[in-house]
């Protein structure tokens, strides 16, 4: 499992500049990378963030909590998620909301991509 660290907001803004004002296919925003988790932040503001992730098969994000609800939508492939001790298998087109302060994790059953939307209070 991978623990994920985000880049500084200034660096993220520079990387997002080429996405602004364009029609995007979210499946193409971040490429699969063998043996790892990759991501690309689309929006990062005080009010919240939207990030696209790609995970290689058998990769995952280790169990953690977040201080805000997190909305995950699968856009390609299949994964397994754990929320407060319950396990769910998810495929493209499905969404789950991880409640604030509740332990959650996910793992790729196949290569998969997802969006993560965080709305801060």
C-alpha positions in Angstrom: 0.0 0.0 0.0 1.1 3.5 -0.8 0.9 6.5 1.5 0.3 9.5 -0.7 1.9 13.0 -0.2 0.7 16.0 -2.2 2.9 18.6 -3.8 2.9 22.3 -2.7 -0.1 24.3 -3.9 2.2 26.6 -6.0 3.7 23.6 -7.9 0.2 22.1 -8.4 -1.1 25.3 -9.9 1.7 25.4 -12.5 1.0 21.8 -13.4 -2.8 22.5 -13.8 -2.4 25.5 -16.1 -2.6 23.4 -19.3 -6.0 21.9 -18.1 -7.9 25.1 -17.7 -10.7 25.9 -20.1 -10.4 22.6 -22.0 -12.7 19.6 -22.4 -11.1 16.7 -20.5 -11.6 13.0 -20.6 -10.7 12.2 -17.0 -9.4 8.7 -18.0 -6.7 10.5 -20.0 -5.6 13.0 -17.3 -3.1 10.7 -15.6 -1.4 7.7 -17.2 -1.0 4.3 -15.6 2.5 3.8 -14.2 3.8 0.3 -13.5 4.0 -0.7 -9.9 2.8 2.6 -8.4 0.0 5.1 -7.8 0.0 8.3 -9.9 -2.1 11.4 -9.6 -2.9 14.8 -11.0 -4.7 17.5 -9.1 -7.3 19.3 -11.2 -8.6 21.8 -8.5 -7.1 22.8 -5.2 -8.8 25.6 -3.3 -9.6 26.4 0.3 -13.1 25.1 -0.4 -11.9 21.7 -1.7 -10.0 19.7 -4.2 -10.5 17.3 -7.1 -7.7 14.9 -8.0 -7.5 12.1 -10.6 -5.6 8.9 -9.5 -4.3 5.9 -11.4 -3.3 2.8 -9.6 -1.5 -0.2 -11.0 -2.9 -3.7 -10.3 -2.4 -4.7 -6.7 -1.5 -1.2 -5.6 -3.5 0.7 -3.1 -3.9 3.5 -0.6 -3.4 2.4 3.0 -6.0 2.8 5.7 -6.4 6.4 6.9 -9.0 9.0 7.9 -9.7 12.5 6.5 -11.3 15.4 8.4 -13.8 15.9 5.6 -16.1 13.7 3.5 -14.3 12.3 0.4 -16.2 11.4 -2.7 -14.5 8.7 -4.9 -15.8 7.9 -8.4 -14.2 5.0 -10.4 -13.6 6.0 -14.0 -11.8 2.9 -15.2 -11.1 -0.6 -14.0 -12.0 -2.3 -10.7 -11.1 -1.8 -7.1 -11.9 -2.9 -3.6 -12.6 -0.3 -0.9 -12.9 -0.6 2.9 -15.0 1.8 5.0 -15.4 1.3 8.7 -14.9 -2.4 8.4 -17.1 -3.0 5.4 -15.7 -4.1 2.0 -17.1 -3.1 -1.3 -16.0 -4.0 -4.9 -16.4 -1.1 -7.3 -16.2 -0.7 -11.1 -16.2 2.2 -13.5 -19.2 4.5 -13.1 -19.7 3.8 -9.4 -19.2 6.4 -6.5 -18.7 6.0 -2.8 -18.6 8.7 -0.1 -16.0 8.1 2.6 -17.4 9.8 5.8 -15.2 12.3 7.6 -13.1 10.8 10.4 -14.0 7.2 9.4 -11.1 4.8 8.5 -11.0 3.8 4.8 -8.6 2.3 2.3 -8.6 1.0 -1.2 -6.8 -1.5 -3.4 -6.7 -2.1 -7.2 -8.2 -5.4 -8.4 -7.2 -4.4 -11.9 -5.5 -1.2 -13.0 -8.0 1.5 -12.2 -8.5 5.2 -12.2 -10.6 7.3 -9.9 -11.5 10.9 -9.0 -11.3 12.1 -5.4 -13.3 15.1 -4.5 -12.9 16.7 -1.1 -15.1 19.5 0.0 -13.8 21.2 3.1 -16.0 22.9 5.7 
